[in-house]
Every structure is written in structure tokens, then in C-alpha cells.
Amino acid sequence: MNSIIETIMNHRSVRSFEDKQLTKEQIKTIVKSAQAASTSSFIQAYSIIGITDKVLKEQLAELAGNQPYVLNNGHFFIFCADLYRHKLLGKMEGKKVEESIESSEKFMVALVDTALAAQNAAIAAESMGLGICYIGGIRNHLDEVRKLLHTPEKVVPLFGMCIGYPIRINEQKPRLPMEHIYHENGYEQNEEDYVAQLKEYNQVISDYYKERTNGQRKETWTGQMAHMLEKPTRMYMKEFLESVKLDLH
């Protein structure tokens, strides 16, 4: 196993960081690594906003659900799906691009491009001995986040990423078994096997929580997910996308 694979396999979210800022060179390396990710048809439909202002970080931490590690880290990045520059290039080249960049397909391209860039950034940071944590909580209040970041139309802040020097690294959470994720030559739909695999995984997760919390937690993965999914969240998203002129069709 090479060092890159070891870095990927050793990933865990870090939520406790030293009071030490990343250097400009580290930030540049992480952003350049993000830019090296694959991009559909070379469209490069994303932007990255680095947050250095303490007051702004405090506001974003509150909007993300009062998460202290959004404020206390080495650097906070926000990854945005971005089709604004494509609107501008249409004007530059005298081409009618609005119908295309307002399509569901191009929005999906922007989402995928952003996620690929972010994961490259995460791996780069972890390879440098840093810890990372994705922050989906910024989507709790995107209208307010958009105002704080002054993002133009056709730009959607998707998630944040805390990066810094770890104080504490938790034990890695066990993932679903490979046979539950990987299918060959089509999607395996044997429900009996599927449920059996989930029950086995439930036991693994329950044991993990019991050991990590000295018996204080023992919930299963399916129970945890069902409880979460029973309560729909961020149901305003369609209206938000329309407000930034991404009227998907």
C-alpha cells in the first residue's frame, strides 16, 4: 500500500484543532490540489472562498449550527458551485448560454465538480499532516450565508471545510461493508441479502459506539439514519436555487 492510499484509508473527521493558522503556502497548495481534480468538459464550475476574518467566521459558525470548530481551526474554506463565470463568458463570446447553465444537467455538473475539487483538497491537507472536517451546516441558512459572502447569482455555497492541526483524532468509524457498496454488472437487488448485510453492519456500529462511549451510546446505523431522515431538513432549497437564478429544468 502506497502513502497516498494510506492517507485516504486513514481519513477521519477532526473537530478539535490547535490555535495555529495555515501558512499562505499551505493554503496555495491545498487550493492548487483542488484545481487539479477532474472537471466535466473542462467547465471548472466551482469557486473556493477562504475565510480569515474572525467576525465573519463567528457568524458562519453560528449559521452552521453553533459549531465551534468552524471558528477554531487553521483555515476555513467554503466550496461553491459556480456558474456565474459561465454567464459572463457567454456575454464575452456573444453566445446565448442561459438555457444551458440553468439546466439541471449543468447544475449537477457544478455539484460534481465542486465535490471532486473539495475531496482533492481534503486529501492534500491530510497528506500534509492536517485534519479536516466537512461542514454541510452552512446550508441551514443559505440566504444569510450568501449575503455574508457577497456571492452573485448562479453561485451556491455548498459546504465548508475546516482544516488545521489536530488536537485529537477519534477512532475511525467503520464504513458499510464493501459487498453492500460494490455491485458487478448491475445493481444487486436481493432484499433478503441486503437486509442481512445491514443487520450485520448495525452490530458493528453499535459495538463501535459502545466502546467509544463506555456504553453510553449503542444505537444502530439504520436506526440513526431512519431517525434523521424522518425529519426533512432544508426544504427551502428549491426556492433558494430559483432566487439565485438557477431555475432548474
C-alpha positions in Angstrom: 0.0 0.0 0.0 1.5 3.4 -1.0 1.4 6.6 1.1 -1.5 8.1 -0.9 -3.7 5.1 -0.3 -2.7 5.1 3.4 -3.7 8.8 3.7 -7.1 8.0 2.1 -7.7 5.0 4.2 -6.8 6.8 7.4 -9.3 9.6 7.0 -11.5 10.6 9.9 -13.2 13.9 10.6 -11.4 16.2 13.0 -13.3 18.7 15.2 -10.6 19.9 17.6 -7.7 22.0 16.2 -4.7 23.8 17.6 -4.7 27.6 17.6 -2.4 27.7 14.7 -3.1 29.2 11.3 -2.2 27.7 8.0 0.5 29.4 6.0 -0.1 31.1 2.7 1.9 28.4 1.1 -0.2 25.6 2.7 -3.4 27.3 1.5 -2.0 27.7 -2.0 -1.0 24.0 -2.1 -4.5 22.9 -1.0 -6.3 25.1 -3.5 -3.9 24.1 -6.3 -4.6 20.5 -5.4 -8.3 21.1 -5.6 -7.9 22.6 -9.0 -6.1 19.5 -10.2 -9.2 17.5 -9.8 -11.1 16.2 -12.8 -13.7 18.6 -14.2 -16.5 17.7 -16.6 -15.7 19.0 -20.1 -13.2 21.4 -18.6 -16.1 23.5 -17.3 -14.5 24.2 -13.8 -17.8 25.1 -12.3 -16.8 25.9 -8.7 -15.1 28.5 -6.6 -13.5 28.4 -3.2 -13.8 31.1 -0.6 -11.3 31.2 2.2 -12.5 32.8 5.5 -9.8 34.7 7.5 -12.0 37.4 9.2 -12.8 36.3 12.7 -16.1 38.1 12.9 -17.2 36.5 9.7 -16.1 33.1 10.9 -18.1 33.6 14.1 -21.2 34.5 12.0 -20.7 31.4 9.8 -20.2 29.2 12.8 -23.5 30.4 14.3 -25.4 29.9 11.0 -23.9 26.4 10.6 -25.4 25.3 14.0 -23.1 26.9 16.5 -20.2 24.6 15.6 -17.1 25.8 17.5 -14.7 24.2 15.1 -16.0 26.4 12.3 -14.4 29.3 14.2 -11.4 27.5 15.8 -9.3 26.0 13.0 -6.2 26.6 10.9 -8.3 27.9 7.9 -11.9 27.7 6.9 -12.8 27.1 3.2 -16.2 27.3 1.6 -16.8 25.4 -1.6 -19.3 26.8 -4.0 -21.0 25.5 -7.2 -20.3 28.4 -9.6 -21.9 29.0 -13.0 -21.6 32.8 -12.7 -18.4 33.0 -14.7 -20.1 30.9 -17.5 -22.8 33.6 -17.7 -20.0 36.2 -18.2 -18.2 34.2 -20.8 -21.4 33.9 -22.7 -21.5 37.7 -22.9 -17.8 37.8 -23.8 -18.3 35.4 -26.7 -21.7 36.7 -27.8 -23.3 33.3 -27.2 -26.7 32.5 -25.6 -25.8 30.2 -22.7 -28.6 30.9 -20.2 -30.7 27.9 -21.1 -27.7 25.6 -20.7 -26.4 26.9 -17.5 -29.9 27.0 -15.9 -30.4 23.3 -16.7 -30.5 20.5 -14.2 -27.6 18.8 -16.0 -25.2 21.8 -15.7 -26.2 22.2 -12.1 -25.4 18.6 -11.5 -22.0 19.1 -13.3 -21.3 22.0 -10.9 -22.1 19.9 -7.9 -19.9 17.1 -9.0 -17.0 19.4 -10.0 -17.2 21.1 -6.6 -17.2 17.8 -4.7 -14.3 16.4 -6.7 -12.2 19.6 -6.0 -13.1 19.5 -2.3 -12.0 15.9 -1.9 -8.7 16.6 -3.6 -8.2 19.5 -1.2 -9.1 17.2 1.8 -6.6 14.5 0.7 -3.9 17.1 0.1 -4.4 18.6 3.5 -4.4 15.2 5.2 -1.2 14.2 3.4 0.4 17.3 5.0 -0.5 16.0 8.5 -3.5 18.3 8.8 -7.0 17.3 9.8 -10.3 18.2 8.0 -14.0 18.3 8.6 -16.7 19.0 6.1 -19.4 21.4 7.2 -22.8 20.9 5.5 -24.4 23.1 8.1 -23.8 26.3 6.1 -26.8 25.1 4.0 -29.0 25.7 7.1 -29.3 29.4 6.2 -28.1 29.9 2.7 -29.8 33.3 2.2 -27.8 34.7 5.2 -24.6 32.9 4.1 -24.9 34.3 0.6 -25.3 37.9 2.0 -22.2 37.4 4.2 -20.1 36.1 1.3 -21.5 38.5 -1.3 -21.9 35.6 -3.8 -23.5 36.7 -7.1 -26.4 34.9 -8.9 -25.7 31.4 -10.1 -23.3 30.7 -7.2 -24.4 28.3 -4.4 -22.2 27.8 -1.3 -22.5 24.0 -0.9 -20.4 23.2 2.2 -17.5 24.4 4.3 -14.3 22.6 5.2 -12.3 23.2 8.4 -8.6 22.4 8.1 -6.0 22.6 10.8 -3.6 20.9 13.1 -5.5 18.2 15.0 -5.5 18.2 18.8 -7.4 15.0 19.0 -8.1 12.3 16.4 -11.0 10.0 17.1 -11.1 6.3 16.2 -12.3 5.8 12.6 -16.0 5.0 12.1 -16.5 1.6 10.4 -17.9 2.1 6.9 -20.5 -0.1 5.2 -19.1 -3.5 4.1 -17.7 -3.4 0.6 -20.2 -6.0 -0.7 -23.0 -3.6 0.3 -21.5 -0.8 -1.8 -19.9 -2.5 -4.7 -22.0 -4.3 -7.3 -20.9 -6.0 -10.5 -22.7 -5.9 -13.8 -25.8 -4.3 -12.4 -27.4 -3.4 -9.1 -27.9 -6.4 -6.7 -31.5 -6.3 -5.5 -31.8 -9.3 -3.3 -33.6 -7.6 -0.4 -33.0 -10.5 2.0 -29.3 -10.3 1.4 -29.4 -6.5 1.6 -31.2 -6.5 4.9 -28.9 -9.2 6.3 -25.9 -7.1 5.5 -27.4 -4.1 7.1 -28.1 -6.1 10.3 -24.5 -7.2 10.4 -23.4 -3.6 9.9 -25.7 -2.5 12.7 -23.9 -4.7 15.1 -20.5 -3.3 14.1 -21.7 0.2 14.6 -23.4 -0.5 17.9 -20.3 -2.1 19.2 -18.2 0.9 18.0 -20.4 3.4 19.8 -20.5 1.2 23.0 -16.7 1.1 23.1 -16.2 4.7 22.2 -18.6 6.0 24.9 -18.2 3.4 27.6 -21.7 2.0 26.9 -23.4 5.4 26.8 -24.3 5.0 23.2 -25.4 1.9 21.4 -27.6 2.9 18.5 -27.5 1.1 15.2 -26.7 2.7 11.8 -30.2 2.0 10.3 -31.8 3.4 13.5 -29.7 6.5 13.4 -30.3 7.2 9.7 -34.1 6.5 9.9 -34.4 8.9 12.8 -32.6 11.6 10.9 -34.4 11.0 7.6 -37.8 11.0 9.3 -37.4 14.8 9.9 -36.9 16.5 6.5 -34.4 19.4 6.6 -33.5 22.4 4.4 -36.7 22.0 2.4 -36.3 25.6 1.1 -33.6 24.6 -1.3 -35.6 24.7 -4.5 -36.8 28.2 -3.7 -33.2 29.3 -2.9 -31.9 27.9 -6.2 -34.6 29.9 -8.0 -33.6 33.0 -6.1 -30.0 32.8 -7.4 -31.4 32.2 -10.9 -30.8 28.6 -11.2 -34.3 27.8 -12.3 -33.6 24.1 -13.0 -35.3 22.4 -15.9 
